[in-house]
Amino acid sequence: MNLRLKVLLGMIIAIILVAPSDSFAKGGDGEGPSIVQVDQTKDGWRLLRNGEPFFLKGGCIVRGVVSPELLELFTELKDAGGNCIRLWATGPGTMGILDAAHEHGLGVFLGLWMDHPVGHVDSAGAFFDYTNVNAVLNQIESLRVQVELYKDHPALLAWGVGNEMAHLTAEADAQTLEVRMIWRAINQTAAMVKDVDPNHPTVAVTAETGDWHQIDNATQLANWCPNIDIWGINAYETMPQIRDKVESGPWDRPYFIPEYGPQGWWSSPQCSWNTRIEHSNTVKADWYKNGWVNSIEGESDRCLGGFAFAWDTLDSPLDSWWTMFDHEGRPTECIDVLYEAWNGTPPENRSPVVTGIDGLNCPTYQAGEMIVAELLATDPEGDALEVDWLIGREVFDADGGYLWETTGACDYLVQGGGLNLEVEVPEAPGAYRLVAWARDSGGRTGVATTPFFVDGEIPEGEVPMPFPIDDYYGPSGFMGASWILNRTNTASPNGACGGTGHKFTVNAPPIAIWAGCAWQFPTNNWGTAPGLEIMSGGTAVKFLAWSDKPGTVLDFFVGTEGTDGFAVNLDGVELPLEPTEISIPLDGIEYEDVVIGFGWTYSQNFGDDGAREIFISDIIWDGPPPPPPCPLDLNDDRRIDSWDLGIVLMNYFNTNAGDADTNGDGFVDQQDIAVILAAWGPCPE
């Protein structure tokens, strides 16, 4: 059986299982397809939807299945004056989302996900080779099935042909042939789409205009992509320059903005330890407002609209960079400004105005010192504000780069408190972030954050234990019949700071079949890139797991022989119906860098009912934490003894003596000897 037939069979089975029978091909209400056209008049470019002008007032949705929370987001978007959503890819829940969007009067810009190529900036470990003609054709055939499935849905607006496909490292960008083949594959895919569905335009989505590439995106599109109707330009802090950049290049067709928002982490100021300084909610709201008013609506003769990133809830109270809603779905000032831009008037109840945390500018503390902070926040209606104060660990990669997309473990310091905070810093050394969420009595909120650092001994290059697997690893390694799985984030049973939760919806036909998911570092890495360096001595990987259906049996694992040189398996675990801790022992396992930090597989026999939900949460790589700092241990033997006293005596009467100046007064004398003698003995453990 060739690949196309296999894909067709798999998709048909999935459709039968997950899509209502009356929504196949025509949408939930039986309407025919929408007809969307790109139209040029003497006044410029516009979209026509069923013959009527349609300017894109959209929000980016980062979830794949219908839920009560998604329906609330749709209602918020419609009430704000929005008319459409963006999805990056299709999946088992896409038909339901299309139906729900249509019921709310929203259109859908639907993405066709093309695998990212080798050398992609945001997909370390990506492996797709666009010089492999057969692989490209097979991918196009698999995408053809998706186009055939959704093309007649009345909510459909346009097709996104890939996302930021040519966003490459400098090394990969220098490979002229490989880059050209990526653009040719985009055009080939768009040609297939136009052949199957002439009623909806094709859109190539790029990271900005790409003027830093050897050949910019406009030139590549003009040279290689005649089957692309609209250029989708993701833009953040560069929004004010987009129109001029488009006008200066060879692209002669319209564009829109599939993602826009505040200044990105990649261009934000840094502290000395490489963490990024985040703008407050109110500053971000200005980015959304100015981006829409000046660079989208203000350029409407050629720009066809835009989608705010992200019109969705947060996974964690620390995940505040792209804040339009908090983790419980409360709107922020970023929603308010678009509501006013789209409706002409602000919402009746406006969100708190949060301008920052006073008095803290990348501070560094010693263990035991106090943080004294004030949240600068007011409510437009004069409501009293309640503030949740949190501290979270910052996460960095092996090279010290800030991993903005991950959120470390967090702790609530105060819930429902006031604008002022005084608290002792954490004992463990490292980088942290202080987060303050202010909420009013009407269900709206705002946030500000500030990074800080606690001095102490941090193991170089290795991640100290224990640590949450989801801080570093991503659940990207889908295996087997991956089309039967759909993953969404879910709340931890231990609360917002408990950890990251994952829900896997299994929709399997009653045949012998298996599927699974591996947590990889970096994402999509099957051993082509180094894994995560973890301190030795790990004792176990612990996690919570449960299912909605009895008899759900999984095989769990840590590492694989092919990627890590070791494999620890825990097979045949029947999941309980309530969250239960499960442990995979690591005692005696030797490891260095680990690619697969955790994973599971599910299998069933012919005739089994495969429909079920699998929940995995709070995955921890457990082991002894690094010992607390011992600054008077001058020879690193975890004792303060005659060796350390000797180092002080060797530097007696010296200045600039480094650690031998134990009291930090710039001079080694009898006071430093007294400090050593007072601390004599083993270091604290």
C-alpha positions as CSV (number, residue, x, y, z in Angstrom):
1,M,0.0,0.0,0.0
2,N,1.5,3.3,-1.0
3,L,1.8,6.3,1.4
4,R,-1.1,8.2,0.0
5,L,-3.5,5.3,0.5
6,K,-2.2,4.7,4.0
7,V,-2.7,8.3,4.9
8,L,-6.2,8.3,3.3
9,L,-7.2,5.2,5.3
10,G,-5.9,6.7,8.6
11,M,-7.6,10.0,8.0
12,I,-10.9,8.4,7.0
13,I,-10.9,6.3,10.2
14,A,-10.1,9.3,12.3
15,I,-12.9,11.3,10.7
16,I,-15.4,8.5,11.4
17,L,-14.4,8.5,15.0
18,V,-14.1,12.1,15.8
19,A,-16.2,14.1,13.4
20,P,-20.0,14.4,13.6
21,S,-21.5,12.8,10.5
22,D,-23.4,16.0,9.5
23,S,-20.3,18.1,9.6
24,F,-18.3,16.2,7.1
25,A,-17.6,18.4,4.0
26,K,-20.3,21.0,4.7
27,G,-20.0,22.2,8.3
28,G,-22.2,21.6,11.2
29,D,-25.3,23.5,9.8
30,G,-25.1,21.9,6.4
31,E,-24.2,25.2,4.6
32,G,-22.1,25.1,1.5
33,P,-18.6,26.4,1.3
34,S,-17.6,30.0,1.7
35,I,-16.0,31.6,-1.3
36,V,-13.1,33.9,-0.5
37,Q,-11.4,36.0,-3.1
38,V,-8.5,38.5,-3.2
39,D,-9.7,41.6,-5.0
40,Q,-7.9,44.6,-6.3
41,T,-9.7,47.9,-6.8
42,K,-8.5,51.5,-7.5
43,D,-8.3,52.0,-3.8
44,G,-6.1,48.9,-3.1
45,W,-6.5,45.3,-2.1
46,R,-9.3,43.6,-0.1
47,L,-10.7,40.2,0.8
48,L,-14.2,39.3,-0.4
49,R,-16.1,36.7,1.5
50,N,-19.1,35.5,-0.4
51,G,-19.0,38.8,-2.3
52,E,-18.7,41.1,0.8
53,P,-15.6,42.9,2.0
54,F,-14.0,41.0,5.0
55,F,-11.2,42.7,7.0
56,L,-9.4,40.2,9.3
57,K,-9.9,41.1,12.9
58,G,-8.5,37.9,14.4
59,G,-7.0,36.1,17.4
60,C,-4.5,33.2,17.4
61,I,-5.8,30.1,19.1
62,V,-3.2,27.7,20.4
63,R,-5.4,24.7,21.1
64,G,-6.6,21.8,19.0
65,V,-10.0,20.6,20.4
66,V,-13.3,22.2,21.5
67,S,-13.7,22.8,25.2
68,P,-15.8,25.1,27.4
69,E,-12.8,27.3,27.7
70,L,-12.4,27.6,23.9
71,L,-16.1,28.6,23.5
72,E,-15.6,31.3,26.1
73,L,-12.6,32.6,24.1
74,F,-14.8,32.6,21.0
75,T,-17.4,34.6,22.9
76,E,-14.8,37.1,24.1
77,L,-13.5,37.5,20.6
78,K,-16.9,38.1,19.1
79,D,-17.9,40.5,21.8
80,A,-14.7,42.4,21.2
81,G,-15.6,42.9,17.6
82,G,-13.4,40.2,16.2
83,N,-14.4,38.0,13.2
84,C,-11.9,35.2,12.8
85,I,-9.3,32.9,14.4
86,R,-6.0,31.4,13.3
87,L,-5.0,27.8,13.7
88,W,-1.4,26.7,12.7
89,A,-2.3,23.1,11.9
90,T,-5.1,20.5,11.6
91,G,-5.8,17.6,13.9
92,P,-8.5,15.3,15.2
93,G,-10.4,18.3,16.8
94,T,-10.3,20.6,13.8
95,M,-13.8,19.9,12.4
96,G,-15.2,20.6,15.9
97,I,-13.3,23.9,16.1
98,L,-14.5,24.9,12.6
99,D,-18.1,24.1,13.6
100,A,-17.8,26.0,16.9
101,A,-16.2,29.0,15.2
102,H,-19.0,29.1,12.6
103,E,-21.6,29.0,15.3
104,H,-20.0,32.0,16.9
105,G,-19.9,33.9,13.6
106,L,-16.1,33.5,13.3
107,G,-14.1,32.6,10.2
108,V,-11.0,30.4,10.4
109,F,-7.5,30.9,8.8
110,L,-6.5,27.2,8.8
111,G,-2.8,26.2,8.7
112,L,-1.4,23.2,6.7
113,W,1.6,22.2,8.8
114,M,4.7,21.5,6.8
115,D,7.5,19.9,8.7
116,H,10.3,22.4,9.5
117,P,13.6,21.8,7.6
118,V,17.0,21.0,9.0
119,G,18.6,24.1,10.4
120,H,15.3,25.8,11.4
121,V,15.8,28.4,14.2
122,D,12.8,27.4,16.3
123,S,12.9,23.6,15.8
124,A,16.2,22.2,17.0
125,G,16.4,18.6,15.9
126,A,14.1,19.2,12.9
127,F,15.0,16.7,10.2
128,F,12.9,17.2,7.1
129,D,15.1,17.4,4.0
130,Y,13.4,19.5,1.2
131,T,15.9,18.3,-1.3
132,N,14.3,14.8,-1.0
133,V,11.8,15.0,-3.8
134,N,9.9,11.9,-2.8
135,A,9.6,13.1,0.8
136,V,8.2,16.4,-0.4
137,L,5.7,14.7,-2.7
138,N,4.6,12.4,0.1
139,Q,4.0,15.4,2.4
140,I,2.0,17.2,-0.2
141,E,-0.2,14.1,-0.6
142,S,-0.8,13.9,3.1
143,L,-1.8,17.6,3.1
144,R,-4.1,17.0,0.1
145,V,-6.3,14.8,2.4
146,Q,-6.6,17.7,4.8
147,V,-7.6,20.1,2.1
148,E,-10.2,17.7,0.7
149,L,-11.6,17.2,4.2
150,Y,-12.1,20.9,5.3
151,K,-12.4,22.8,2.0
152,D,-16.2,23.0,2.0
153,H,-16.6,24.2,5.6
154,P,-18.4,27.5,5.6
155,A,-16.0,28.9,8.4
156,L,-12.9,28.4,6.2
157,L,-11.3,31.7,5.1
158,A,-7.8,30.8,3.7
159,W,-5.1,28.2,3.8
160,G,-1.8,28.8,5.6
161,V,0.9,26.9,3.6
162,G,3.4,26.2,6.3
163,N,4.6,28.5,9.0
164,E,8.0,30.4,9.0
165,M,9.4,27.6,6.9
166,A,12.6,29.5,5.9
167,H,13.3,30.9,9.4
168,L,16.8,29.3,9.3
169,T,20.1,29.6,11.2
170,A,22.8,31.6,9.3
171,E,24.6,28.3,8.5
172,A,21.4,26.8,7.0
173,D,20.5,30.0,5.2
174,A,23.8,29.9,3.4
175,Q,22.8,26.6,1.7
176,T,21.4,28.2,-1.4
177,L,20.0,25.0,-3.1
178,E,18.4,23.8,0.1
179,V,16.7,27.1,0.8
180,R,15.4,27.3,-2.8
181,M,13.9,23.8,-2.4
182,I,12.0,24.9,0.7
183,W,10.4,27.7,-1.3
184,R,9.7,25.4,-4.2
185,A,7.9,23.0,-1.8
186,I,5.8,25.9,-0.5
187,N,4.8,26.7,-4.1
188,Q,4.1,23.0,-4.9
189,T,1.9,22.7,-1.9
190,A,0.1,25.9,-2.7
191,A,-0.5,24.6,-6.3
192,M,-2.1,21.4,-4.9
193,V,-4.3,23.5,-2.6
194,K,-5.5,25.7,-5.5
195,D,-6.2,22.6,-7.6
196,V,-8.3,20.9,-4.9
197,D,-9.9,24.1,-3.5
198,P,-10.2,27.1,-5.8
199,N,-12.5,28.9,-3.4
200,H,-10.0,29.9,-0.8
201,P,-6.7,31.8,-1.2
202,T,-3.3,30.5,-0.2
203,V,-1.0,32.2,2.3
204,A,2.7,31.8,2.8
205,V,3.6,32.7,6.4
206,T,7.1,34.0,7.2
207,A,9.0,35.4,10.2
208,E,8.9,39.1,9.4
209,T,10.2,40.1,5.9
210,G,13.5,38.2,6.4
211,D,15.7,41.0,5.3
212,W,18.5,39.5,7.4
213,H,18.5,36.4,5.1
214,Q,20.9,36.2,2.2
215,I,17.8,36.5,0.0
216,D,14.9,38.2,1.7
217,N,11.4,36.6,1.9
218,A,9.8,39.0,-0.6
219,T,12.3,38.1,-3.3
220,Q,12.0,34.4,-2.6
221,L,8.2,34.6,-2.8
222,A,8.3,36.6,-6.0
223,N,10.8,34.3,-7.6
224,W,9.5,30.9,-6.6
225,C,5.9,31.1,-5.4
226,P,3.4,32.2,-8.1
227,N,0.8,30.0,-6.5
228,I,0.8,32.1,-3.3
229,D,-2.0,34.7,-3.2
230,I,-1.2,36.5,0.1
231,W,1.9,37.0,2.1
232,G,1.5,36.4,5.8
233,I,4.1,38.4,7.8
234,N,4.5,37.5,11.5
235,A,5.7,40.7,13.2
236,Y,6.1,42.1,16.7
237,E,8.3,45.0,17.5
238,T,9.0,45.7,13.8
239,M,5.3,46.3,13.0
240,P,5.8,50.0,12.2
241,Q,8.3,49.1,9.5
242,I,6.4,46.3,7.8
243,R,4.6,48.4,5.1
244,D,7.8,50.2,4.0
245,K,9.6,46.8,3.8
246,V,6.9,45.3,1.7
247,E,6.9,48.3,-0.6
248,S,10.6,48.2,-1.1
249,G,10.6,44.6,-2.3
250,P,9.4,42.8,-5.4
251,W,6.2,41.3,-3.9
252,D,3.3,42.8,-5.8
253,R,0.3,41.3,-4.0
254,P,-1.4,41.9,-0.6
255,Y,-0.3,40.8,2.8
256,F,-1.7,40.4,6.3
257,I,-0.2,39.9,9.8
258,P,-0.9,36.3,11.1
259,E,0.8,37.1,14.4
260,Y,1.3,40.4,16.1
261,G,1.8,41.5,19.7
262,P,4.3,43.2,22.1
263,Q,8.1,43.3,21.7
264,G,9.4,39.7,21.5
265,W,11.8,38.2,24.1
266,W,14.5,38.0,21.4
267,S,14.9,41.8,21.2
268,S,14.1,42.7,24.8
269,P,16.7,44.1,27.3
270,Q,18.7,41.5,29.3
271,C,20.0,41.3,32.8
272,S,23.7,40.3,33.3
273,W,22.8,36.6,33.7
274,N,21.0,36.6,30.2
275,T,17.4,36.6,31.4
276,R,15.0,38.9,29.6
277,I,13.2,41.9,31.0
278,E,9.5,41.7,30.3
279,H,7.3,44.7,29.7
280,S,4.3,45.2,32.0
281,N,0.8,44.5,30.9
282,T,0.0,48.2,30.2
283,V,3.1,48.6,28.0
284,K,2.2,45.5,26.1
285,A,-1.4,46.8,25.5
286,D,0.1,49.8,23.8
287,W,2.0,47.4,21.4
288,Y,-1.3,45.7,20.5
289,K,-3.2,49.0,20.1
290,N,-0.5,50.7,18.0
291,G,0.1,47.6,15.9
292,W,-3.6,47.4,15.0
293,V,-4.4,51.1,14.6
294,N,-1.2,52.2,12.8
295,S,0.2,49.1,11.0
296,I,-2.9,47.0,10.2
297,E,-6.0,49.1,10.0
298,G,-3.9,52.1,9.0
299,E,-2.5,50.2,6.0
300,S,-5.7,48.6,4.9
301,D,-5.3,49.5,1.2
302,R,-2.7,46.6,1.1
303,C,-2.8,44.9,4.5
304,L,-5.9,42.7,4.8
305,G,-6.0,42.5,8.6
306,G,-4.2,40.6,11.4
307,F,-4.4,38.1,14.2
308,A,-3.4,39.0,17.8
309,F,-1.0,36.6,19.5
310,A,-2.3,34.9,21.6
311,W,-6.0,35.0,22.0
312,D,-5.8,32.2,24.5
313,T,-5.3,31.4,28.2
314,L,-2.0,30.7,29.8
315,D,-0.7,27.3,31.0
316,S,0.9,28.7,34.1
317,P,0.7,31.9,36.1
318,L,4.4,32.4,35.2
319,D,3.7,32.2,31.5
320,S,3.0,35.9,31.1
321,W,5.0,37.1,28.1
322,W,2.2,37.0,25.5
323,T,-0.5,37.9,28.0
324,M,-4.0,38.5,26.7
325,F,-5.7,36.3,29.3
326,D,-4.4,34.8,32.6
327,H,-4.3,31.1,33.3
328,E,-7.9,31.2,34.6
329,G,-9.2,33.0,31.5
330,R,-9.5,36.5,32.9
331,P,-9.0,39.2,30.2
332,T,-6.2,41.8,30.5
333,E,-5.8,45.4,29.2
334,C,-4.5,43.8,25.9
335,I,-8.0,42.7,25.2
336,D,-9.5,46.1,26.2
337,V,-7.5,48.0,23.6
338,L,-8.6,45.8,20.8
339,Y,-12.1,45.8,22.0
340,E,-12.0,49.6,21.8
341,A,-10.3,49.6,18.4
342,W,-12.8,47.2,16.9
343,N,-16.0,48.5,18.6
344,G,-15.2,52.2,19.0
345,T,-15.8,52.2,22.7
346,P,-13.9,50.5,25.6
347,P,-15.5,47.6,27.5
348,E,-17.9,48.6,30.4
349,N,-15.5,47.1,33.0
350,R,-11.8,47.8,32.1
351,S,-8.9,45.8,33.3
352,P,-6.4,47.0,35.9
353,V,-3.7,49.3,34.7
354,V,-0.3,47.7,35.7
355,T,2.8,49.6,34.9
356,G,5.5,47.7,36.7
357,I,7.1,46.5,40.0
358,D,8.7,49.5,41.7
359,G,12.3,49.4,43.1
360,L,13.6,46.3,41.4
361,N,16.0,46.4,38.4
362,C,17.7,43.1,37.9
363,P,18.7,42.9,41.5
364,T,21.1,40.3,42.9
365,Y,20.6,38.9,46.5
366,Q,22.5,36.8,48.9
367,A,20.6,34.0,50.6
368,G,18.6,35.3,53.6
369,E,18.1,38.8,52.2
370,M,14.7,40.3,51.7
371,I,12.8,41.3,48.6
372,V,10.9,44.6,49.1
373,A,8.6,45.3,46.2
374,E,5.5,47.4,45.3
375,L,3.2,46.7,42.4
376,L,2.3,49.9,40.5
377,A,-1.3,49.2,39.6
378,T,-4.7,51.0,39.6
379,D,-8.2,50.1,38.5
380,P,-10.0,52.5,36.1
381,E,-13.3,52.1,38.0
382,G,-11.6,52.5,41.4
383,D,-12.0,48.9,42.5
384,A,-9.8,47.6,45.2
385,L,-7.3,45.2,43.7
386,E,-6.2,41.8,45.0
387,V,-2.7,40.7,44.1
388,D,-1.3,37.2,43.8
389,W,2.5,37.3,44.2
390,L,4.6,34.4,42.9
391,I,8.2,33.4,42.5
392,G,9.3,31.1,39.7
393,R,12.6,29.6,38.5
394,E,14.0,30.8,35.2
395,V,15.0,28.2,32.7
396,F,18.1,28.3,30.4
397,D,19.5,26.1,27.8
398,A,23.0,24.4,28.0
399,D,24.6,27.5,26.5
400,G,23.0,29.9,29.0
401,G,20.3,31.1,26.6
402,Y,17.0,32.1,28.1
403,L,14.2,29.7,27.3
404,W,11.3,32.1,27.2
405,E,8.8,29.4,26.1
406,T,9.2,27.4,29.3
407,T,8.2,28.1,32.8
408,G,9.9,26.7,35.8
409,A,8.5,25.5,39.1
410,C,6.6,28.3,40.9
411,D,5.4,29.1,44.4
412,Y,2.6,31.3,45.5
413,L,4.0,33.8,48.1
414,V,0.7,35.6,48.7
415,Q,-2.8,35.0,47.2
416,G,-5.3,37.8,47.4
417,G,-2.9,40.2,49.0
418,G,-2.0,43.8,48.6
419,L,0.2,45.9,46.4
420,N,3.3,45.6,48.7
421,L,5.4,42.6,49.3
422,E,8.3,41.8,51.7
423,V,9.7,38.3,51.5
424,E,12.9,36.4,52.0
425,V,14.6,35.2,48.8
426,P,14.9,31.5,48.1
427,E,17.8,29.6,49.6
428,A,18.8,27.9,46.4
429,P,21.1,29.9,44.2
430,G,20.0,30.8,40.6
431,A,17.8,32.9,38.4
432,Y,14.2,33.7,39.5
433,R,11.3,35.8,38.4
434,L,8.9,37.7,40.7
435,V,5.4,37.8,39.2
436,A,2.4,39.9,40.4
437,W,-1.1,39.4,39.1
438,A,-3.6,42.1,40.1
439,R,-7.3,41.4,39.7
440,D,-10.4,43.5,40.1
441,S,-13.9,42.5,41.4
442,G,-15.2,42.2,37.8
443,G,-13.1,39.3,36.6
444,R,-10.3,41.2,34.8
445,T,-6.6,41.2,35.6
446,G,-3.1,42.6,34.8
447,V,0.4,41.5,35.4
448,A,4.0,42.7,35.9
449,T,7.2,40.7,36.4
450,T,10.8,41.3,37.3
451,P,13.8,39.0,37.3
452,F,16.3,38.6,40.1
453,F,19.2,36.5,41.0
454,V,20.3,34.7,44.2
455,D,24.1,34.3,44.5
456,G,25.7,30.9,45.2
457,E,27.3,27.8,43.7
458,I,25.6,26.6,40.5
459,P,26.9,23.5,38.8
460,E,28.3,24.6,35.4
461,G,26.6,23.1,32.3
462,E,24.5,20.6,34.2
463,V,20.9,20.9,35.3
464,P,20.6,20.4,39.1
465,M,18.0,18.1,40.5
466,P,15.1,17.8,41.1
467,F,13.6,19.6,38.1
468,P,10.4,19.4,36.2
469,I,10.8,17.5,32.9
470,D,8.6,20.0,31.1
471,D,10.9,22.9,31.9
472,Y,13.4,21.5,29.4
473,Y,11.8,18.7,27.4
474,G,8.9,18.9,25.0
475,P,6.3,16.2,24.2
476,S,7.2,16.3,20.5
477,G,8.2,12.7,19.8
478,F,5.0,11.2,18.6
479,M,5.4,7.5,17.7
480,G,3.4,4.8,15.9
481,A,-0.1,5.6,14.7
482,S,0.3,9.2,15.9
483,W,-2.8,10.3,14.1
484,I,-5.0,8.6,16.8
485,L,-3.5,11.0,19.5
486,N,-4.4,14.6,20.3
487,R,-2.5,16.4,23.1
488,T,-3.6,19.4,25.0
489,N,-2.4,21.1,28.1
490,T,-4.5,20.6,31.2
491,A,-4.4,21.8,34.8
492,S,-2.2,20.0,37.3
493,P,-4.1,18.3,40.2
494,N,-1.8,20.1,42.5
495,G,-2.9,23.6,41.3
496,A,-1.5,26.3,39.1
497,C,2.0,25.9,40.5
498,G,1.9,22.2,40.8
499,G,3.3,21.5,37.4
500,T,2.5,21.0,33.7
501,G,-0.4,18.7,32.9
502,H,-1.0,16.9,29.6
503,K,-4.2,15.3,28.3
504,F,-3.9,12.8,25.4
505,T,-7.2,12.0,23.7
506,V,-7.0,8.6,22.0
507,N,-9.3,7.9,19.1
508,A,-8.3,4.5,17.8
509,P,-10.3,2.2,15.5
510,P,-11.0,-1.3,16.9
511,I,-7.9,-2.8,15.4
512,A,-4.4,-3.8,16.6
513,I,-2.6,-0.5,16.8
514,W,-0.1,1.4,19.0
515,A,1.0,5.0,19.5
516,G,3.0,7.0,22.0
517,C,4.8,10.1,22.9
518,A,8.4,10.9,24.0
519,W,9.6,14.1,25.8
520,Q,12.6,15.3,23.8
521,F,15.4,17.8,24.3
522,P,15.5,19.7,22.2
523,T,12.1,19.1,20.7
524,N,11.9,16.8,17.7
525,N,15.4,15.4,18.6
526,W,15.8,11.7,17.9
527,G,19.5,11.7,18.6
528,T,20.7,14.1,15.8
529,A,21.5,16.7,18.4
530,P,23.0,16.5,22.0
531,G,20.6,16.0,24.8
532,L,20.3,17.8,28.1
533,E,23.2,17.6,30.5
534,I,21.8,16.5,33.9
535,M,23.7,16.2,37.2
536,S,24.6,12.6,38.0
537,G,22.9,10.6,40.7
538,G,19.3,10.8,39.6
539,T,17.1,8.5,41.6
540,A,13.8,8.4,39.7
541,V,11.4,10.0,37.2
542,K,8.2,10.6,39.1
543,F,4.9,11.7,37.7
544,L,1.1,11.6,38.1
545,A,-0.9,9.5,35.7
546,W,-4.5,8.5,35.3
547,S,-7.2,7.7,32.7
548,D,-10.9,8.2,32.3
549,K,-11.4,4.5,31.4
550,P,-10.5,1.3,33.4
551,G,-8.1,-1.1,31.7
552,T,-5.9,1.6,30.1
553,V,-2.4,0.0,30.1
554,L,0.7,2.0,29.3
555,D,4.4,1.2,29.0
556,F,6.6,4.0,30.4
557,F,10.3,4.6,29.7
558,V,13.2,7.0,30.3
559,G,15.9,7.1,27.6
560,T,16.4,4.9,24.6
561,E,19.5,2.9,23.7
562,G,19.7,4.6,20.3
563,T,19.5,8.2,21.6
564,D,21.0,7.9,25.1
565,G,22.9,4.7,25.5
566,F,20.5,3.5,28.2
567,A,16.8,2.6,28.5
568,V,14.7,2.2,31.7
569,N,11.3,0.7,31.1
570,L,8.3,0.3,33.3
571,D,5.9,-1.9,31.4
572,G,2.3,-2.9,31.8
573,V,1.1,-0.2,34.1
574,E,-2.7,-0.1,34.4
575,L,-3.7,3.5,35.0
576,P,-6.0,4.3,37.9
577,L,-9.0,6.6,37.5
578,E,-7.7,9.2,39.9
579,P,-4.3,11.0,39.8
580,T,-1.7,8.6,41.2
581,E,2.1,9.0,41.6
582,I,4.1,6.5,39.5
583,S,7.9,6.3,39.7
584,I,10.5,5.0,37.2
585,P,13.6,4.1,39.2
586,L,17.0,5.4,37.9
587,D,19.3,3.9,40.6
588,G,22.5,2.7,39.0
589,I,21.9,4.3,35.6
590,E,24.9,6.2,34.2
591,Y,24.1,9.1,31.9
592,E,25.6,12.2,30.6
593,D,23.3,14.2,28.2
594,V,19.8,12.8,27.9
595,V,17.7,13.2,24.8
596,I,14.5,11.3,25.9
597,G,13.7,12.4,29.4
598,F,10.4,10.5,29.6
599,G,7.9,8.7,27.4
600,W,5.0,6.3,27.1
601,T,3.3,4.0,24.6
602,Y,-0.2,2.6,24.4
603,S,-1.2,-0.5,22.4
604,Q,-4.4,-2.4,21.9
605,N,-5.6,-5.6,20.2
606,F,-8.1,-6.1,17.4
607,G,-11.6,-5.5,18.7
608,D,-10.6,-3.2,21.6
609,D,-12.4,0.1,22.1
610,G,-9.6,2.6,21.8
611,A,-11.5,5.8,22.7
612,R,-10.1,7.1,26.0
613,E,-8.3,9.9,27.7
614,I,-4.8,9.6,29.2
615,F,-3.5,12.2,31.7
616,I,0.1,12.8,32.6
617,S,1.1,15.6,35.0
618,D,3.9,16.9,37.2
619,I,6.8,15.0,35.7
620,I,9.9,15.3,37.9
621,W,13.4,14.1,37.3
622,D,14.2,13.4,41.0
623,G,17.6,13.3,42.8
624,P,19.6,15.0,45.5
625,P,19.7,18.8,45.1
626,P,23.1,20.5,44.9
627,P,24.4,21.3,48.4
628,P,23.8,24.8,49.8
629,P,26.6,27.3,49.2
630,C,29.6,27.1,51.5
631,P,31.7,30.3,50.6
632,L,34.3,29.7,53.4
633,D,35.2,26.3,51.9
634,L,38.1,27.7,50.0
635,N,39.4,24.4,48.6
636,D,36.0,22.8,47.7
637,D,36.2,19.8,50.0
638,R,32.9,20.6,51.8
639,R,34.7,21.3,55.0
640,I,36.0,24.4,56.7
641,D,39.3,23.2,58.3
642,S,43.1,23.7,58.4
643,W,43.3,23.7,54.6
644,D,41.1,26.8,54.4
645,L,42.9,28.4,57.3
646,G,46.2,27.8,55.5
647,I,44.8,29.6,52.4
648,V,44.0,32.6,54.5
649,L,47.4,32.6,56.2
650,M,49.2,32.4,52.8
651,N,47.4,35.6,51.8
652,Y,47.9,37.4,55.1
653,F,48.2,41.2,54.7
654,N,47.3,40.9,51.0
655,T,44.8,43.0,49.2
656,N,42.7,41.7,46.2
657,A,43.0,38.2,47.7
658,G,39.7,36.9,46.4
659,D,37.9,34.3,48.6
660,A,40.7,34.5,51.2
661,D,39.3,37.9,52.1
662,T,36.4,36.2,54.0
663,N,34.7,39.3,55.3
664,G,35.1,41.2,52.1
665,D,36.8,44.3,53.5
666,G,39.5,44.3,50.9
667,F,42.3,43.1,53.2
668,V,43.3,39.8,54.7
669,D,44.0,40.0,58.5
670,Q,43.1,38.5,61.8
671,Q,39.4,39.2,61.3
672,D,39.4,36.8,58.3
673,I,41.1,34.2,60.5
674,A,38.4,34.7,63.1
675,V,35.7,34.1,60.4
676,I,37.3,30.8,59.5
677,L,37.6,29.6,63.1
678,A,34.0,30.6,63.8
679,A,32.7,28.4,60.9
680,W,35.0,25.5,61.6
681,G,33.6,22.1,60.6
682,P,31.6,20.4,57.8
683,C,29.6,22.6,55.4
684,P,25.8,22.4,55.6
685,E,24.2,19.7,53.6
